[in-house]
Amino acid sequence: MKFSEIKAYCGEMSALSRKVLDDNLLYYFAIKENLGREADALEKKYKRVVRTLPKSYLGSLKAEYIAHRIFKKGGYIAKYLNRPEIRDLPGDQYAFLEVQSLKPWRYSFAEIIHKPEDEFFEMQDVMTGERYLLYSPGMKATEAEFQPRMWFILISFNGQCWQTYGLIIPFRVFTADDIIFFASELNAFAVNEDLVTKEVEHNPYPFFMLLSAAVSPAVVSRGHLILHLQATDVVKQLPAEKLNKQFSSKRRNDVFRFTHVKMGEFPHYAIAYYNQHNGDLRRTALTEAGFLELTKALKRAGCDLSEEPDVAVSLVMLSTAETILNKKITLNPYEGLFRENEGEGISEESGKLNHFMELAASFYNNKKDPDINKLAAEAGIDKKTAWRIWEQVTGKPDPPNKT
């Protein structure tokens, strides 16, 4: 079948979806199965985030939630498809429901792999690895505006290809690692891609709240993407004497802190912590380069370590997860042991960057040009870093009079 024919078919399915769902069954199921109240209760649970979202989004999220509950795997459509009030629908509408009942709707965190035709996308789900053909006129406009690296979408199969339903959420910064991190903070057992998929299918509402930071920019300093990287290993005995040339060290009780002599300061903060009581070795850094050099230095000293971090979470996700889940997230419990009387640590520095991003984002969202130097001073970060972040937000080069 030609793309022009598939597109025409998709248009017919979209029209039926509006007629059957938007104008009829959403209200029916909202009352019959109390899905409206269910969605309202979930929205209320996250009211501190909900109040920051445009009101127009809230109705779309509610409709999307109800539609997903109807057509998801094990959803209500199987229970109601043969009921008289459903069977009495016009033939084309009932046929539409039959098609939708054959293949469950599902959520997908996905990246664009290829664009075979206008408004068609070959997508790859970052959690399952599955590739699928998607038709979505809305994604075309959204991509042009935000250039996202990943998408969060509810998709349905129409017999020819997949289509989006509800809000199309673009993520400019968030990666699969960010989503796994968020899911694991939501549910401690959601620690891999399969469990994340189950978590979002069970309850997508907390993931809806990521919309609040969907188009936030990445934080880049001196050409390095800033994010929290960590890895934890058990080392029976750390060869401390071999680390003297590559690290400066301090001790608090049973815990040693080894700061990389070249990459121990901002923006890299390449630091290792070793607990001699239980053999816990924790590597931490704010840049990939810093984490790699830290790991290489420890390996040269005789430690058998993987170069891959256990955690790689963006500053935006860390801040957003704390807001949505209403809790303080401590990534590294050892850092606090060395913070007293030593100035600011990694958490404070990343907190400053997040604060600047929040200040700048309010101007960007309102299409206004801020005084970047003033915002930098308010957030407590240097002007050059502030201008780099603003350039990431707007895509505009630094002005000549930025200093």
Secondary structure per residue as TSV (DSSP state, phi and psi in degrees):
chain	resnum	aa	ss	phi	psi
A	1	M	-	360.0	137.6
A	2	K	-	-74.8	155.0
A	3	F	H	-61.0	-34.8
A	4	S	H	-63.1	-36.1
A	5	E	H	-73.0	-39.7
A	6	I	H	-64.1	-41.0
A	7	K	H	-61.9	-42.6
A	8	A	H	-62.9	-41.4
A	9	Y	H	-64.2	-42.3
A	10	C	H	-61.3	-38.0
A	11	G	H	-62.2	-40.1
A	12	E	H	-64.6	-42.0
A	13	M	H	-65.9	-37.4
A	14	S	H	-64.6	-41.4
A	15	A	H	-63.6	-41.3
A	16	L	H	-66.1	-38.2
A	17	S	H	-60.2	-44.1
A	18	R	I	-63.5	-41.1
A	19	K	I	-71.1	-44.8
A	20	V	I	-79.2	-47.4
A	21	L	I	-87.6	-64.2
A	22	D	I	-61.0	-36.1
A	23	D	I	-96.0	-3.2
A	24	N	I	-145.2	-75.8
A	25	L	I	-69.2	-25.7
A	26	L	H	-59.8	-43.7
A	27	Y	H	-68.1	-39.8
A	28	Y	H	-60.4	-50.5
A	29	F	H	-74.3	-30.5
A	30	A	H	-57.7	-36.1
A	31	I	H	-88.2	-48.2
A	32	K	H	-59.7	-41.8
A	33	E	T	-113.6	14.6
A	34	N	-	56.1	29.6
A	35	L	H	-70.8	-28.4
A	36	G	H	-63.9	-46.6
A	37	R	H	-66.3	-36.7
A	38	E	H	-60.7	-46.0
A	39	A	H	-65.7	-39.8
A	40	D	H	-62.4	-39.5
A	41	A	H	-65.8	-40.2
A	42	L	H	-67.9	-40.4
A	43	E	H	-61.7	-41.3
A	44	K	H	-64.2	-35.6
A	45	K	H	-59.5	-32.0
A	46	Y	T	-110.6	33.3
A	47	K	H	-60.0	-30.4
A	48	R	H	-64.9	-25.6
A	49	V	H	-93.3	-40.1
A	50	V	H	-55.3	-38.3
A	51	R	T	-68.5	-12.9
A	52	T	T	-90.3	-8.6
A	53	L	S	-93.0	149.2
A	54	P	-	-58.9	138.2
A	55	K	H	-61.0	-30.0
A	56	S	H	-63.5	-25.9
A	57	Y	H	-72.8	-30.4
A	58	L	H	-65.4	-42.0
A	59	G	H	-64.2	-38.1
A	60	S	H	-66.5	-39.4
A	61	L	H	-66.4	-39.4
A	62	K	H	-64.4	-46.0
A	63	A	H	-61.6	-41.0
A	64	E	H	-64.5	-42.1
A	65	Y	H	-60.2	-45.7
A	66	I	H	-65.6	-44.0
A	67	A	H	-60.4	-41.1
A	68	H	H	-64.2	-41.3
A	69	R	H	-64.4	-29.4
A	70	I	H	-73.7	-46.0
A	71	F	H	-107.5	-1.4
A	72	K	S	-65.7	170.3
A	73	K	T	-59.5	122.8
A	74	G	T	77.9	15.0
A	75	G	-	-74.8	-179.6
A	76	Y	T	-71.8	-15.4
A	77	I	H	-60.9	-36.7
A	78	A	H	-64.2	-34.6
A	79	K	H	-73.0	-31.4
A	80	Y	H	-106.4	-10.7
A	81	L	T	-59.1	-33.3
A	82	N	T	-101.3	11.0
A	83	R	S	-75.2	146.0
A	84	P	H	-53.9	-42.1
A	85	E	H	-66.1	-25.3
A	86	I	H	-86.1	-42.5
A	87	R	H	-65.0	-24.3
A	88	D	T	-80.6	-1.0
A	89	L	S	-64.9	155.6
A	90	P	-	-52.6	150.2
A	91	G	H	-52.9	-44.8
A	92	D	H	-67.4	-32.9
A	93	Q	H	-71.9	-41.1
A	94	Y	H	-67.3	-38.5
A	95	A	H	-61.9	-38.5
A	96	F	H	-59.2	-45.7
A	97	L	H	-64.7	-37.3
A	98	E	H	-61.1	-44.2
A	99	V	H	-61.2	-44.7
A	100	Q	H	-67.6	-27.7
A	101	S	H	-74.4	-17.2
A	102	L	H	-77.9	-30.4
A	103	K	S	-134.7	114.6
A	104	P	-	-58.9	144.2
A	105	W	-	-70.5	152.3
A	106	R	E	-154.8	161.0
A	107	Y	E	-88.1	148.2
A	108	S	E	-140.4	126.1
A	109	F	E	-92.4	112.8
A	110	A	E	-140.7	157.6
A	111	E	E	-117.6	151.1
A	112	I	E	-80.4	124.3
A	113	I	E	-97.3	-37.3
A	114	H	E	-159.6	151.0
A	115	K	E	-118.6	91.3
A	116	P	E	-72.7	-20.7
A	117	E	E	-162.7	159.9
A	118	D	T	-56.2	126.5
A	119	E	T	72.7	7.1
A	120	F	E	-113.6	141.9
A	121	F	E	-137.3	135.9
A	122	E	E	-91.1	116.4
A	123	M	E	-107.0	154.9
A	124	Q	E	-128.6	122.5
A	125	D	E	-70.9	123.8
A	126	V	T	-76.1	-14.7
A	127	M	T	-90.9	-39.3
A	128	T	T	-103.3	-19.3
A	129	G	-	82.8	-5.2
A	130	E	-	-67.7	139.8
A	131	R	E	-105.0	142.9
A	132	Y	E	-152.2	154.9
A	133	L	E	-89.5	127.5
A	134	L	E	-123.8	134.5
A	135	Y	E	-107.3	123.5
A	136	S	-	-159.3	97.5
A	137	P	H	-59.0	-33.6
A	138	G	H	-65.2	-32.1
A	139	M	H	-68.2	-32.1
A	140	K	H	-60.5	-48.5
A	141	A	H	-68.7	-39.3
A	142	T	H	-65.9	-40.5
A	143	E	H	-63.7	-41.4
A	144	A	H	-62.5	-33.9
A	145	E	H	-81.3	-39.7
A	146	F	H	-114.7	-15.8
A	147	Q	-	46.4	56.0
A	148	P	-	-70.2	156.0
A	149	R	S	-94.1	-18.1
A	150	M	E	-153.3	158.1
A	151	W	E	-127.3	150.8
A	152	F	E	-120.5	113.0
A	153	I	E	-140.6	149.6
A	154	L	E	-96.2	125.5
A	155	I	E	-122.1	147.1
A	156	S	E	-131.0	148.3
A	157	F	E	-99.1	129.4
A	158	N	-	-103.2	6.2
A	159	G	S	104.5	-22.4
A	160	Q	S	-117.9	-40.1
A	161	C	S	-159.6	-179.0
A	162	W	E	-93.4	152.0
A	163	Q	E	-132.6	157.0
A	164	T	E	-88.3	153.0
A	165	Y	E	-136.2	136.1
A	166	G	E	83.8	-154.7
A	167	L	E	-71.8	138.4
A	168	I	E	-99.4	111.6
A	169	I	E	-103.5	114.8
A	170	P	E	-91.8	139.7
A	171	F	E	-113.1	113.8
A	172	R	S	-76.1	-32.7
A	173	V	S	-115.9	-40.7
A	174	F	-	-59.2	140.0
A	175	T	-	-118.2	177.6
A	176	A	H	-59.1	-38.5
A	177	D	H	-62.1	-38.9
A	178	D	H	-62.5	-44.1
A	179	I	H	-66.4	-40.7
A	180	I	H	-63.2	-41.2
A	181	F	H	-60.1	-47.6
A	182	F	H	-61.0	-46.0
A	183	A	H	-62.7	-37.7
A	184	S	H	-70.7	-28.2
A	185	E	H	-76.6	-28.5
A	186	L	H	-74.4	-42.0
A	187	N	-	-142.8	114.5
A	188	A	T	-59.2	-18.9
A	189	F	T	-87.6	-11.7
A	190	A	-	-85.0	76.0
A	191	V	-	-109.5	2.5
A	192	N	S	-144.9	178.0
A	193	E	H	-61.3	-42.7
A	194	D	H	-63.3	-43.0
A	195	L	H	-71.2	-31.5
A	196	V	H	-64.4	-43.1
A	197	T	H	-59.2	-43.5
A	198	K	H	-65.1	-37.5
A	199	E	H	-65.1	-45.4
A	200	V	H	-71.3	-31.8
A	201	E	H	-69.4	-32.8
A	202	H	H	-69.7	-44.9
A	203	N	-	-154.1	100.5
A	204	P	-	-79.3	-9.6
A	205	Y	H	-59.1	-45.9
A	206	P	H	-61.5	-31.1
A	207	F	H	-73.5	-29.3
A	208	F	H	-56.5	-38.2
A	209	M	G	-66.0	-16.9
A	210	L	G	-63.6	-15.4
A	211	L	G	-55.9	-28.0
A	212	S	G	-63.1	-22.5
A	213	A	G	-127.5	18.9
A	214	A	T	-58.5	-40.2
A	215	V	T	-106.6	18.4
A	216	S	-	-64.2	148.4
A	217	P	-	-82.9	163.2
A	218	A	-	-73.7	155.9
A	219	V	-	-102.9	118.3
A	220	V	E	-123.6	132.0
A	221	S	E	-136.0	128.0
A	222	R	T	54.5	35.6
A	223	G	T	82.3	4.4
A	224	H	E	-113.5	133.5
A	225	L	E	-70.8	129.5
A	226	I	-	-92.8	123.9
A	227	L	E	-158.0	162.0
A	228	H	E	-87.7	120.4
A	229	L	E	-117.6	134.4
A	230	Q	E	-145.9	153.2
A	231	A	E	-149.4	142.0
A	232	T	E	-123.3	130.2
A	233	D	E	-134.9	163.2
A	234	V	E	-107.0	119.4
A	235	V	-	-121.7	117.4
A	236	K	S	-59.9	-42.7
A	237	Q	S	-145.8	118.2
A	238	L	-	-82.8	128.9
A	239	P	-	-76.8	73.4
A	240	A	G	-58.8	-35.1
A	241	E	G	-65.2	-24.4
A	242	K	G	-83.7	-7.0
A	243	L	G	-97.0	-6.4
A	244	N	T	-60.7	-37.0
A	245	K	T	-76.6	-24.1
A	246	Q	T	-103.5	-12.3
A	247	F	E	-138.7	150.1
A	248	S	E	-98.3	148.3
A	249	S	E	-132.4	151.5
A	250	K	E	-140.3	161.9
A	251	R	E	-134.7	138.6
A	252	R	E	-131.8	107.8
A	253	N	T	57.3	-119.7
A	254	D	T	-90.8	2.4
A	255	V	E	-109.2	129.5
A	256	F	E	-105.1	142.9
A	257	R	E	-115.1	124.8
A	258	F	E	-113.3	112.1
A	259	T	E	-101.7	124.3
A	260	H	E	-61.1	130.3
A	261	V	T	-66.5	-28.5
A	262	K	T	-100.9	-28.6
A	263	M	T	-125.5	29.2
A	264	G	S	-90.5	-6.5
A	265	E	S	-106.5	174.0
A	266	F	T	-61.6	139.6
A	267	P	T	-91.8	-2.8
A	268	H	T	-83.0	-43.8
A	269	Y	-	46.3	53.7
A	270	A	-	-81.8	103.3
A	271	I	E	-137.8	138.3
A	272	A	E	-116.2	146.0
A	273	Y	E	-122.3	135.1
A	274	Y	E	-128.4	124.6
A	275	N	E	-100.6	104.8
A	276	Q	T	-70.7	-14.1
A	277	H	T	-71.4	-43.4
A	278	N	T	-118.4	2.4
A	279	G	T	77.8	13.0
A	280	D	E	-74.0	119.0
A	281	L	E	-113.2	117.7
A	282	R	E	-116.4	118.9
A	283	R	E	-95.4	134.5
A	284	T	E	-136.8	146.9
A	285	A	E	-163.0	161.9
A	286	L	S	-106.0	-1.4
A	287	T	S	-137.6	154.7
A	288	E	H	-63.1	-38.4
A	289	A	H	-63.0	-42.3
A	290	G	H	-64.2	-42.0
A	291	F	H	-65.0	-40.9
A	292	L	H	-65.3	-45.3
A	293	E	H	-66.1	-38.3
A	294	L	H	-60.1	-45.9
A	295	T	H	-64.7	-44.0
A	296	K	H	-60.7	-40.5
A	297	A	H	-64.4	-41.8
A	298	L	H	-69.2	-34.9
A	299	K	H	-68.6	-38.0
A	300	R	H	-62.7	-27.3
A	301	A	T	-82.3	-4.2
A	302	G	T	111.7	3.7
A	303	C	-	-83.6	133.5
A	304	D	-	-90.6	99.9
A	305	L	-	-132.8	147.7
A	306	S	-	-79.5	148.3
A	307	E	S	-85.3	-3.6
A	308	E	S	-91.5	133.7
A	309	P	-	-75.4	154.8
A	310	D	S	-78.2	-33.1
A	311	V	E	-129.6	133.5
A	312	A	E	-141.5	93.2
A	313	V	E	-121.0	134.9
A	314	S	E	-71.4	156.8
A	315	L	H	-61.0	-37.3
A	316	V	H	-62.4	-45.5
A	317	M	H	-64.9	-41.8
A	318	L	H	-59.4	-47.9
A	319	S	H	-65.1	-42.4
A	320	T	H	-66.2	-42.0
A	321	A	H	-61.9	-40.8
A	322	E	H	-62.6	-40.0
A	323	T	H	-68.9	-49.0
A	324	I	H	-64.0	-44.9
A	325	L	H	-88.3	-4.6
A	326	N	T	55.4	51.1
A	327	K	S	-153.3	157.5
A	328	K	-	-87.0	127.2
A	329	I	-	-103.2	120.1
A	330	T	-	-103.5	111.1
A	331	L	S	-80.2	-37.5
A	332	N	-	-131.7	100.2
A	333	P	T	-67.1	-18.6
A	334	Y	T	-76.1	-26.2
A	335	E	G	-58.5	-39.0
A	336	G	G	-63.0	-25.1
A	337	L	G	-64.0	-27.4
A	338	F	G	-108.7	5.7
A	339	R	T	-81.2	-31.7
A	340	E	T	-60.8	127.3
A	341	N	T	62.3	19.2
A	342	E	S	-122.2	20.6
A	343	G	-	76.3	-149.8
A	344	E	-	-99.3	144.8
A	345	G	-	-104.5	-164.8
A	346	I	H	-61.6	-43.5
A	347	S	H	-61.2	-41.1
A	348	E	H	-66.5	-41.1
A	349	E	H	-65.0	-45.5
A	350	S	H	-67.0	-31.9
A	351	G	H	-63.8	-38.4
A	352	K	H	-62.5	-43.5
A	353	L	H	-63.0	-42.0
A	354	N	H	-63.2	-39.8
A	355	H	H	-63.7	-42.9
A	356	F	H	-61.4	-42.9
A	357	M	H	-60.3	-40.5
A	358	E	H	-63.6	-42.6
A	359	L	H	-64.1	-45.1
A	360	A	H	-69.0	-36.2
A	361	A	H	-62.9	-34.7
A	362	S	H	-64.7	-35.1
A	363	F	H	-71.5	-43.9
A	364	Y	H	-61.3	-44.7
A	365	N	H	-65.2	-26.5
A	366	N	T	-98.3	11.5
A	367	K	T	55.9	43.8
A	368	K	-	-120.2	152.8
A	369	D	-	-96.1	116.2
A	370	P	-	-83.0	168.0
A	371	D	-	-85.0	95.3
A	372	I	H	-61.6	-40.2
A	373	N	H	-62.2	-38.5
A	374	K	H	-67.0	-43.2
A	375	L	H	-65.4	-36.8
A	376	A	H	-61.6	-43.9
A	377	A	H	-64.6	-40.6
A	378	E	H	-64.3	-38.2
A	379	A	H	-83.2	-19.5
A	380	G	T	85.2	27.8
A	381	I	-	-116.3	163.4
A	382	D	-	-74.5	155.4
A	383	K	H	-64.2	-39.3
A	384	K	H	-62.9	-43.1
A	385	T	H	-63.2	-41.3
A	386	A	H	-60.3	-43.4
A	387	W	H	-68.0	-34.7
A	388	R	H	-63.8	-41.7
A	389	I	H	-64.4	-43.7
A	390	W	H	-63.5	-35.9
A	391	E	H	-64.4	-37.2
A	392	Q	H	-64.2	-36.6
A	393	V	H	-67.8	-48.6
A	394	T	H	-98.2	-21.8
A	395	G	-	79.3	5.9
A	396	K	-	-94.1	141.1
A	397	P	-	-70.4	158.0
A	398	D	-	-58.7	137.1
A	399	P	-	-72.9	154.4
A	400	P	T	-64.7	-23.3
A	401	N	T	-103.6	29.0
A	402	K	-	-65.7	-22.8
A	403	T	-	-98.4	360.0
